[in-house]
Amino acid sequence: MNTLALLRSGQLHGIQRLDLSCDLTEFPVEIYELADTLEVLNLSGNALTSLPQDFSRLHQLRVLFCSENRFTHVPEVLGECPRLSMIGFKANQITELPPAALTPALRWLILTDNALSTLPAELGDCRQLQKLMLSGNHLEQLPEQMAACTALELLRIASNRFSSLPDWLLQLPRLAWLAYADNPVCDLAEAAALQRQAAQFNQIAWDSLSLHQELGQGASGVIHQATWRQQNSQTTSSSALEQQVAVKLFKSAVTSDGLPECEMAACMSAGSHPNLIGVAGQIAGHPERSAGLVMQLIDPSYQNLAGPPSLASCTRDVYASDTQFTVETALRIATGIAAAVSHLHAHGILHGDLYGHNILRNPQGESLLGDFGAASFFAPDDVVNAQALQRLEVRAFACLLEELLDRCVHVPAQQSYLLGLRALQARCALEDCEQRPLFAEIALELSRLCA
């Protein structure tokens, strides 16, 4: 984190990224001295309400973060910044997105946790838009003009007021990652799924858990390793069964994907599958009433398949430069994940975040799909809508399969397997959504290749 003193002293001359969080109430004019090099400006965590009218003097600026400030509208001056492609105003007090604020190069717009009730029709003119994050607002619909946003790949509209999803949305040729939980459109499906699971889902007493080291955290919660002391009528306190588990304690804030409660509901409703991280039960009796889950502790031989998207990659995961897979390993990973997603779809759950960074795999290619933060419910008996939603996730799988295949090393004898996998990947990526296979067919085809 940079400081205002460093900025004013001239010591930051020539930098490409500036991070300032120091209770600012006014835009520091000294930032203009960085105009020839500054590409990323992060002013999150201040008390700003506006930007100056000559803000476009920052002519090299590509990325602007102004989260956790006090803006009531997205500044119109941003539309005068020709290179500005990523804009983030999460957790402000924004009620208006003026058409003039939309930049020509816009690829990534974050307006999570604000108070928007409408969006401008001109959003449909943003033909380069790939990522749009609108969770935690008051929206009831999207402008029909957005049907022209054919580059859109990721959309977050959880925790709004949508009573239905527009037909054109489910036909966008590149849309792959969709989150819409905590809206009226999925209330009935979510309630039905939870009712099916309620009778068999364990309530695990908080005082039976002993937390140890932190294993990691994300937007929705913190995960700890823990010891779970289980007792029944045949055990005494001195002979209780002890099991090492992972405990996820949820935060209460709205994330870019939606509410933590929706993530927990999806985890509880997913049921058991060998390629899903197992959930033992829901925590009861936390002293601060925090929601939490007790989950399977993953063997340390499992590692994340990839890292999350970067500012440069936008929607695509980042892999280590030396990542390589054998054809057998890639096929095992793809087969396991396809089976897991097929299982979720059969339970009326859209994962919403089918990415390599949400997959754990070991050296043998055994894989586990996790992170239900963007999961949403749908009604399987509404066949047309259900299949349209599932085929969006098929495109996400096409991206994953492409990333695996691009990193495969093989011998000539395996060429036919690669050709088969690439043909399947091409079908999953078809821009005509209705021509894509469903996951039941994908899983069957991959199992055939494995055999």
C-alpha positions as CSV (number, residue, x, y, z in Angstrom):
1,M,0.0,0.0,0.0
2,N,1.3,3.4,-1.0
3,T,1.0,6.5,1.2
4,L,0.0,10.1,0.6
5,A,3.3,11.3,1.9
6,L,5.2,9.2,-0.7
7,L,3.0,10.5,-3.5
8,R,3.5,14.1,-2.5
9,S,7.2,13.7,-2.1
10,G,7.6,12.5,-5.8
11,Q,9.0,9.2,-4.8
12,L,6.3,7.3,-6.8
13,H,7.2,8.9,-10.1
14,G,7.0,6.4,-13.0
15,I,4.9,3.8,-11.2
16,Q,2.2,1.9,-13.0
17,R,0.0,1.0,-10.0
18,L,-1.0,3.3,-7.1
19,D,-2.9,2.0,-4.0
20,L,-4.1,4.7,-1.6
21,S,-6.4,4.0,1.4
22,C,-6.0,6.8,3.9
23,D,-9.5,8.3,4.6
24,L,-9.4,10.5,1.6
25,T,-12.3,12.9,1.1
26,E,-10.9,14.6,-2.0
27,F,-9.0,13.3,-5.0
28,P,-5.3,14.0,-4.5
29,V,-4.2,16.2,-7.5
30,E,-0.7,14.9,-7.2
31,I,-1.9,11.7,-8.9
32,Y,-1.9,13.7,-12.2
33,E,1.9,13.7,-12.0
34,L,1.8,10.0,-12.7
35,A,-0.4,10.4,-15.8
36,D,2.2,9.2,-18.3
37,T,2.7,5.8,-16.6
38,L,-0.2,5.1,-14.3
39,E,-2.4,2.1,-15.5
40,V,-4.0,0.8,-12.2
41,L,-5.5,3.2,-9.6
42,N,-6.9,1.7,-6.4
43,L,-8.7,4.2,-4.2
44,S,-10.7,1.7,-2.2
45,G,-11.4,2.2,1.5
46,N,-11.6,5.9,1.5
47,A,-14.5,8.5,1.9
48,L,-14.6,9.8,-1.6
49,T,-17.9,11.0,-3.1
50,S,-16.8,12.3,-6.5
51,L,-13.9,12.4,-9.0
52,P,-12.6,15.6,-10.6
53,Q,-14.0,16.7,-14.0
54,D,-10.5,16.5,-15.5
55,F,-10.0,12.9,-14.3
56,S,-9.4,11.9,-17.9
57,R,-5.9,13.5,-17.7
58,L,-4.9,10.0,-16.5
59,H,-4.7,9.0,-20.2
60,Q,-2.9,5.6,-19.6
61,L,-5.4,4.4,-16.9
62,R,-6.8,0.9,-17.6
63,V,-8.1,-0.1,-14.2
64,L,-9.9,1.9,-11.5
65,F,-11.0,0.6,-8.1
66,C,-13.1,2.8,-5.9
67,S,-14.8,0.2,-3.6
68,E,-15.9,1.1,-0.1
69,N,-16.2,4.8,-0.6
70,R,-19.3,7.0,-0.6
71,F,-20.2,7.5,-4.2
72,T,-23.9,7.7,-5.0
73,H,-23.5,7.4,-8.7
74,V,-20.8,6.2,-11.1
75,P,-18.9,9.4,-12.2
76,E,-19.8,10.4,-15.7
77,V,-16.2,11.6,-16.3
78,L,-15.1,7.9,-16.6
79,G,-16.7,7.8,-20.1
80,E,-14.0,10.2,-21.2
81,C,-11.2,7.7,-20.4
82,P,-10.6,5.9,-23.6
83,R,-8.4,3.1,-22.2
84,L,-10.3,2.4,-19.0
85,S,-11.5,-1.2,-19.3
86,M,-12.0,-2.3,-15.7
87,I,-14.2,-0.3,-13.2
88,G,-14.9,-1.3,-9.6
89,F,-17.3,0.5,-7.3
90,K,-18.2,-2.2,-4.8
91,A,-19.9,-1.3,-1.5
92,N,-20.7,2.3,-2.1
93,Q,-24.1,3.9,-2.0
94,I,-24.7,4.0,-5.8
95,T,-28.2,4.4,-7.1
96,E,-27.4,5.5,-10.7
97,L,-25.2,4.3,-13.5
98,P,-25.3,7.2,-16.0
99,P,-24.9,6.2,-19.7
100,A,-22.1,8.8,-20.0
101,A,-20.0,6.9,-17.4
102,L,-19.7,3.8,-19.7
103,T,-16.2,3.7,-21.2
104,P,-15.5,2.7,-24.9
105,A,-13.1,0.0,-23.8
106,L,-15.2,-1.5,-20.9
107,R,-14.5,-5.2,-20.3
108,W,-15.1,-5.6,-16.5
109,L,-17.7,-3.7,-14.4
110,I,-18.1,-4.3,-10.6
111,L,-21.1,-2.6,-8.9
112,T,-21.7,-5.2,-6.2
113,D,-23.4,-4.2,-2.9
114,N,-25.0,-0.9,-3.9
115,A,-28.5,0.4,-4.4
116,L,-29.1,0.2,-8.1
117,S,-32.7,-0.3,-9.2
118,T,-32.2,0.2,-13.0
119,L,-29.5,-0.1,-15.6
120,P,-29.1,2.1,-18.7
121,A,-30.1,0.7,-22.1
122,E,-26.7,2.0,-23.3
123,L,-25.1,-1.0,-21.5
124,G,-26.0,-2.9,-24.6
125,D,-23.5,-0.8,-26.5
126,C,-20.6,-2.2,-24.5
127,R,-19.7,-4.8,-27.0
128,Q,-16.4,-5.7,-25.3
129,L,-18.0,-6.3,-21.9
130,Q,-16.9,-9.7,-20.5
131,K,-17.5,-9.5,-16.7
132,L,-20.5,-7.8,-15.0
133,M,-20.9,-8.0,-11.3
134,L,-24.2,-6.7,-9.9
135,S,-25.0,-8.8,-6.9
136,G,-26.5,-7.1,-3.8
137,N,-28.6,-4.4,-5.6
138,H,-32.3,-3.8,-6.1
139,L,-32.6,-4.8,-9.8
140,E,-35.7,-6.4,-11.1
141,Q,-34.6,-6.7,-14.8
142,L,-31.8,-6.3,-17.2
143,P,-32.2,-4.0,-20.2
144,E,-33.2,-5.9,-23.4
145,Q,-30.4,-4.1,-25.2
146,M,-27.9,-6.2,-23.4
147,A,-28.8,-9.0,-25.7
148,A,-26.2,-7.4,-28.0
149,C,-23.4,-8.0,-25.3
150,T,-22.3,-11.1,-27.1
151,A,-18.8,-11.0,-25.5
152,L,-20.3,-11.3,-22.0
153,E,-18.9,-14.4,-20.2
154,L,-19.5,-13.9,-16.5
155,L,-22.6,-12.3,-14.9
156,R,-23.3,-12.0,-11.1
157,I,-26.9,-10.9,-10.3
158,A,-27.4,-12.7,-7.0
159,S,-29.3,-10.9,-4.1
160,N,-31.5,-8.7,-6.3
161,R,-35.2,-8.8,-7.1
162,F,-35.4,-10.8,-10.3
163,S,-38.6,-12.8,-10.7
164,S,-37.4,-14.4,-13.9
165,L,-34.4,-14.6,-16.1
166,P,-34.7,-13.1,-19.6
167,D,-34.8,-15.7,-22.5
168,W,-32.1,-13.7,-24.4
169,L,-29.7,-14.0,-21.4
170,L,-29.7,-17.8,-21.6
171,Q,-28.8,-17.6,-25.3
172,L,-25.8,-15.4,-25.1
173,P,-23.1,-17.3,-27.1
174,R,-20.2,-16.9,-24.6
175,L,-21.9,-16.7,-21.2
176,A,-20.4,-19.4,-19.0
177,W,-20.5,-18.3,-15.4
178,L,-23.8,-17.1,-14.0
179,A,-24.9,-16.5,-10.3
180,Y,-28.5,-15.6,-9.5
181,A,-29.2,-17.0,-6.0
182,D,-31.3,-15.0,-3.5
183,N,-33.8,-13.8,-6.1
184,P,-37.5,-14.6,-6.3
185,V,-36.8,-16.6,-9.5
186,C,-35.2,-19.4,-7.5
187,D,-36.9,-19.2,-4.1
188,L,-39.2,-22.1,-4.7
189,A,-36.4,-24.4,-6.2
190,E,-34.1,-23.5,-3.2
191,A,-36.8,-24.2,-0.6
192,A,-37.7,-27.6,-2.3
193,A,-34.0,-28.6,-2.4
194,L,-33.4,-27.7,1.3
195,Q,-36.6,-29.5,2.3
196,R,-35.3,-32.7,0.6
197,Q,-32.0,-32.5,2.5
198,A,-33.2,-31.2,5.9
199,A,-34.1,-34.6,7.4
200,Q,-30.7,-36.2,6.7
201,F,-28.4,-33.2,7.3
202,N,-26.4,-33.4,10.6
203,Q,-26.4,-30.6,13.2
204,I,-22.9,-30.5,14.7
205,A,-22.5,-28.8,18.1
206,W,-20.0,-26.1,18.2
207,D,-18.6,-27.3,21.5
208,S,-17.7,-30.6,19.9
209,L,-15.2,-28.8,17.6
210,S,-11.7,-27.6,18.4
211,L,-10.3,-25.2,15.8
212,H,-6.6,-25.4,14.8
213,Q,-4.7,-23.6,12.1
214,E,-6.3,-21.6,9.3
215,L,-6.2,-23.4,6.0
216,G,-7.4,-20.5,3.8
217,Q,-10.1,-18.0,3.2
218,G,-12.1,-16.5,0.4
219,A,-14.8,-13.9,-0.1
220,S,-17.5,-15.8,1.8
221,G,-15.6,-17.3,4.8
222,V,-12.6,-18.7,6.6
223,I,-11.6,-22.4,6.7
224,H,-9.8,-23.9,9.6
225,Q,-8.5,-27.4,10.3
226,A,-10.4,-28.8,13.3
227,T,-10.9,-31.8,15.5
228,W,-14.4,-33.1,15.8
229,R,-15.2,-35.1,18.9
230,Q,-18.2,-37.4,18.1
231,Q,-20.1,-39.1,20.8
232,N,-23.1,-41.5,20.8
233,S,-24.9,-43.6,23.4
234,Q,-22.1,-46.2,23.3
235,T,-19.2,-43.8,23.9
236,T,-18.1,-41.9,27.0
237,S,-16.4,-38.5,27.1
238,S,-13.0,-40.2,27.5
239,S,-13.5,-42.5,24.5
240,A,-15.3,-40.2,22.0
241,L,-14.2,-40.7,18.4
242,E,-12.0,-37.9,17.2
243,Q,-11.9,-36.9,13.5
244,Q,-9.8,-34.3,11.7
245,V,-12.1,-32.1,9.6
246,A,-12.2,-28.7,7.9
247,V,-14.5,-26.1,9.4
248,K,-15.8,-23.2,7.2
249,L,-17.2,-20.2,9.1
250,F,-19.1,-17.9,6.9
251,K,-18.9,-14.1,6.8
252,S,-22.2,-12.1,6.8
253,A,-21.3,-9.7,4.0
254,V,-22.6,-9.8,0.5
255,T,-19.8,-11.1,-1.8
256,S,-19.5,-10.6,-5.6
257,D,-21.1,-14.0,-6.0
258,G,-24.0,-13.4,-3.5
259,L,-24.9,-14.3,0.1
260,P,-22.9,-16.8,2.1
261,E,-26.2,-18.4,3.2
262,C,-26.9,-19.3,-0.4
263,E,-23.5,-21.0,-0.6
264,M,-24.3,-23.0,2.5
265,A,-27.7,-24.0,1.1
266,A,-26.1,-25.3,-2.1
267,C,-23.5,-27.3,-0.2
268,M,-26.2,-28.9,2.0
269,S,-28.3,-29.7,-1.0
270,A,-25.6,-31.2,-3.2
271,G,-25.5,-34.6,-1.6
272,S,-22.6,-37.0,-1.7
273,H,-20.4,-37.6,-4.7
274,P,-16.8,-38.8,-5.0
275,N,-15.7,-35.7,-6.9
276,L,-17.3,-33.2,-4.5
277,I,-15.8,-32.1,-1.2
278,G,-17.8,-34.0,1.4
279,V,-19.9,-32.1,3.9
280,A,-20.5,-33.7,7.3
281,G,-23.0,-31.2,8.7
282,Q,-24.0,-27.8,9.7
283,I,-22.6,-26.1,12.8
284,A,-25.1,-25.4,15.6
285,G,-24.7,-23.3,18.7
286,H,-21.9,-21.0,17.6
287,P,-21.5,-18.4,20.4
288,E,-21.7,-15.5,17.9
289,R,-24.4,-17.2,15.9
290,S,-22.0,-17.6,12.9
291,A,-23.1,-20.0,10.2
292,G,-20.7,-22.8,9.4
293,L,-20.1,-26.2,7.8
294,V,-18.0,-29.1,8.9
295,M,-16.4,-30.6,5.8
296,Q,-14.0,-33.3,4.7
297,L,-10.4,-32.5,5.4
298,I,-8.6,-32.8,2.1
299,D,-5.3,-34.8,1.8
300,P,-2.4,-32.4,1.3
301,S,-1.5,-34.2,-2.0
302,Y,-4.4,-32.3,-3.5
303,Q,-3.5,-28.9,-4.9
304,N,-5.4,-26.2,-6.8
305,L,-5.5,-26.9,-10.5
306,A,-5.0,-23.2,-11.4
307,G,-5.0,-19.7,-10.0
308,P,-8.0,-17.3,-10.4
309,P,-8.2,-14.9,-13.3
310,S,-5.9,-11.9,-13.2
311,L,-6.6,-8.3,-14.3
312,A,-5.0,-9.2,-17.7
313,S,-6.8,-12.6,-18.2
314,C,-10.2,-11.2,-17.1
315,T,-12.3,-14.3,-17.3
316,R,-9.7,-17.0,-17.7
317,D,-7.7,-18.8,-15.0
318,V,-4.0,-18.4,-14.6
319,Y,-1.8,-21.5,-14.7
320,A,1.8,-21.8,-13.6
321,S,4.0,-21.4,-16.6
322,D,5.4,-25.0,-16.2
323,T,2.0,-26.7,-15.8
324,Q,1.8,-29.9,-17.9
325,F,-0.5,-32.9,-17.9
326,T,-0.3,-36.3,-19.4
327,V,-3.3,-37.2,-21.5
328,E,-4.3,-39.8,-18.8
329,T,-4.2,-37.2,-16.1
330,A,-6.1,-34.6,-18.1
331,L,-8.8,-37.1,-19.0
332,R,-9.2,-38.2,-15.4
333,I,-9.6,-34.6,-14.2
334,A,-12.1,-33.9,-16.9
335,T,-14.1,-37.1,-16.3
336,G,-14.3,-36.5,-12.5
337,I,-15.4,-32.9,-12.8
338,A,-18.0,-33.7,-15.5
339,A,-19.4,-36.4,-13.3
340,A,-19.6,-34.0,-10.3
341,V,-21.4,-31.3,-12.4
342,S,-23.8,-33.9,-13.9
343,H,-24.6,-34.9,-10.3
344,L,-25.3,-31.2,-9.3
345,H,-27.5,-30.6,-12.3
346,A,-29.5,-33.7,-11.4
347,H,-30.1,-32.1,-8.0
348,G,-31.2,-28.8,-9.5
349,I,-28.0,-26.9,-8.7
350,L,-26.0,-24.7,-11.1
351,H,-22.4,-24.4,-9.8
352,G,-21.9,-21.0,-11.3
353,D,-18.1,-20.9,-10.9
354,L,-16.8,-24.0,-12.7
355,Y,-13.2,-23.0,-12.9
356,G,-9.8,-24.6,-12.4
357,H,-9.1,-22.5,-9.3
358,N,-12.1,-24.2,-7.7
359,I,-10.8,-27.7,-8.5
360,L,-8.4,-29.6,-6.3
361,R,-6.4,-32.4,-8.0
362,N,-3.7,-34.8,-7.0
363,P,-0.8,-36.0,-9.2
364,Q,-2.8,-39.0,-10.3
365,G,-5.6,-36.8,-11.7
366,E,-8.2,-37.5,-9.0
367,S,-10.2,-34.3,-8.6
368,L,-12.6,-32.5,-6.3
369,L,-14.9,-29.6,-7.2
370,G,-15.5,-27.1,-4.4
371,D,-16.6,-23.5,-3.7
372,F,-20.3,-23.1,-4.0
373,G,-20.3,-19.4,-3.5
374,A,-21.9,-18.7,-6.9
375,A,-24.2,-21.7,-6.9
376,S,-27.9,-21.2,-7.8
377,F,-31.0,-23.4,-7.8
378,F,-33.2,-24.2,-10.7
379,A,-36.3,-26.4,-11.1
380,P,-35.3,-29.6,-13.0
381,D,-38.9,-30.2,-14.1
382,D,-38.9,-26.9,-16.0
383,V,-37.1,-28.7,-18.8
384,V,-36.6,-25.8,-21.2
385,N,-35.2,-23.4,-18.7
386,A,-33.2,-26.1,-16.8
387,Q,-31.5,-27.3,-20.0
388,A,-30.7,-23.7,-21.1
389,L,-29.0,-23.1,-17.7
390,Q,-27.1,-26.3,-17.8
391,R,-25.8,-25.5,-21.3
392,L,-24.3,-22.3,-20.0
393,E,-22.2,-24.3,-17.6
394,V,-21.2,-26.6,-20.4
395,R,-19.4,-23.7,-22.0
396,A,-17.5,-23.2,-18.7
397,F,-16.5,-26.8,-19.0
398,A,-15.4,-26.2,-22.5
399,C,-13.0,-23.5,-21.2
400,L,-11.7,-25.9,-18.6
401,L,-11.2,-28.7,-21.1
402,E,-9.4,-26.3,-23.5
403,E,-7.0,-25.3,-20.7
404,L,-6.2,-28.9,-19.9
405,L,-5.7,-29.9,-23.5
406,D,-3.4,-26.9,-24.2
407,R,-1.1,-28.2,-21.5
408,C,-1.1,-31.8,-22.5
409,V,2.1,-33.7,-23.4
410,H,1.5,-36.9,-25.4
411,V,3.0,-39.6,-27.5
412,P,1.8,-40.4,-31.0
413,A,-0.1,-43.4,-29.8
414,Q,-2.4,-41.1,-27.8
415,Q,-3.3,-38.8,-30.8
416,S,-6.7,-40.4,-31.2
417,Y,-7.6,-39.7,-27.6
418,L,-6.6,-36.0,-28.0
419,L,-8.6,-35.8,-31.2
420,G,-11.6,-37.2,-29.3
421,L,-11.2,-34.7,-26.5
422,R,-10.8,-31.8,-28.8
423,A,-13.9,-32.7,-30.7
424,L,-15.8,-32.9,-27.4
425,Q,-14.4,-29.5,-26.3
426,A,-15.5,-28.0,-29.6
427,R,-19.1,-29.2,-29.2
428,C,-19.2,-27.9,-25.6
429,A,-18.0,-24.4,-26.9
430,L,-20.6,-24.1,-29.7
431,E,-22.0,-20.6,-29.8
432,D,-25.4,-22.0,-30.6
433,C,-26.2,-23.0,-27.0
434,E,-28.9,-25.5,-28.0
435,Q,-26.4,-27.6,-29.9
436,R,-24.2,-28.2,-26.9
437,P,-24.4,-31.6,-25.1
438,L,-25.7,-31.8,-21.6
439,F,-23.4,-33.1,-18.8
440,A,-24.9,-36.6,-18.7
441,E,-23.8,-37.0,-22.3
442,I,-20.4,-35.4,-21.6
443,A,-19.7,-37.6,-18.6
444,L,-20.7,-40.7,-20.7
445,E,-18.3,-39.7,-23.6
446,L,-15.4,-39.1,-21.2
447,S,-16.0,-42.4,-19.4
448,R,-15.9,-44.1,-22.8
449,L,-12.6,-42.5,-23.6
450,C,-11.3,-43.5,-20.2
451,A,-12.2,-47.1,-20.9
